[in-house]
Amino acid sequence: MELEIHKNNYVLIMAGGVGSRFWPKSRNHFPKQFIDVLGVGKSLLQLTYDRFLKICPAENIYILTNEQYSELVKIQIPALSDDQVLLEPSRNNTAPCIAYASYKILQNNKDANIVVAPSDHLILKEQEFLNKIDQALSFTSSNNALLTLGINPTRPDTGYGYINFKSEAKSEICPVLRFMEKPDVEVAKGFLKTGRYLWNAGIFIWSAQSITEAFQKHATEIHELFSAGNAFYNTDQEAQFITDNYPSTPNISIDYAILEKADNVFTIPADIGWSDLGTWASLHAVAEKDVHQNVVNCKAASLEDTNNCMIHLPDGKAAVIKGLKNFIVVDDGKVLLIYPKSDEQEIKRVAGVMVEKFGPNYL
């Protein structure tokens, strides 16, 4: 089904994170959203941008990122104007950056309808994803609703937050009862048995009017700060206003600031082949494997008695490995990581230890 590219559709792509669980390939100066981790010739950010061109005019796509990544964004997506790259002078979580973009867009278009999406997720069933987004945009354009795309869970995963929803017999769009923090495995198993819980993928849809009203009602401090910029948005004074005021915003996620407080939150359950690619093991799960279940990104690899490993090396580097099972092997040229897949949740901590011991060059 061909989708309509509506002039009131806008997309905010969040691309300011450092991807610390993908260390050492994802580093502070070049995080995972800018890396071709799938080996398809495009970075995750570029793939995300291309995906949304099918539902949104190119000029209505905004990239929200930290100011240190300004040049990286422009190099990877040269079609963007400077006005479409919104730079955060400080890392204050998702609520402030979403508020900044929403108040700015509202000044341009009172009928704006906005999709908020991470820059570094994998969507295998792209047409189904776009159909769900189109359905969501149709709903939020005519309802005062804050909508999140919920992912049908395939396993009792403890790494995701969950959305508890009320099933609606006559509609795919369901009221959200509550958001749940990352559970332990037994609680997660209970969630799956009920059939009333979805993974929270951090993909949101709402009108500019609805989200700014929600900030006014539930996050007064953020509302007052960004509404004070209405005279400056889309002028040559905008950047200075943001530089002066953005760092004083609360460090808070959109979930805590708005969604857990609002009573007009809805979800659409979706089966879209989604992965947040949050860890090396999550990439291993979706990437093409050899007959021994190894994922190897280099052509010159001699593997013997090696199974279920993730091996990621720089271009032109060869690998000779024997007797390795269930390991992550990543060489980014400066750091070599050899780590059990079963312990991959420790990688973020290990990266921090390396910085403490040997300095910031290793982050």
Sequence and secondary structure as in RCSB ss.txt:
>XXXX:A:sequence
MELEIHKNNYVLIMAGGVGSRFWPKSRNHFPKQFIDVLGVGKSLLQLTYDRFLKICPAENIYILTNEQYSELVKI
QIPALSDDQVLLEPSRNNTAPCIAYASYKILQNNKDANIVVAPSDHLILKEQEFLNKIDQALSFTSSNNALLTLG
INPTRPDTGYGYINFKSEAKSEICPVLRFMEKPDVEVAKGFLKTGRYLWNAGIFIWSAQSITEAFQKHATEIHEL
FSAGNAFYNTDQEAQFITDNYPSTPNISIDYAILEKADNVFTIPADIGWSDLGTWASLHAVAEKDVHQNVVNCKA
ASLEDTNNCMIHLPDGKAAVIKGLKNFIVVDDGKVLLIYPKSDEQEIKRVAGVMVEKFGPNYL
>XXXX:A:secstr
      TTEEEEEE     GGGTTTSBTTB GGGS TTSSSS HHHHHHHHHTTTS GGGEEEEEEGGGHHHHHH
H TT  GGGEEEESS   HHHHHHHHHHHHHHH TT EEEEEESS EES HHHHHHHHHHHHHHHHHS  EEEEE
E  SS  SSS EEEE   TT S EEEEEEE    HHHHHHHHHHT EEEEEEEEEEEHHHHHHHHHHH HHHHHH
HHTTTTTTTSTTHHHHHHHHGGGS    HIIIIITT S EEEEEE S EE   SHHHHHHHS   TTS EE  SS
EEEES BS EEE  TT  EEEES BSEEEEE SS EEEEEGGGGGGHHHHHHHHHHHH GGG 
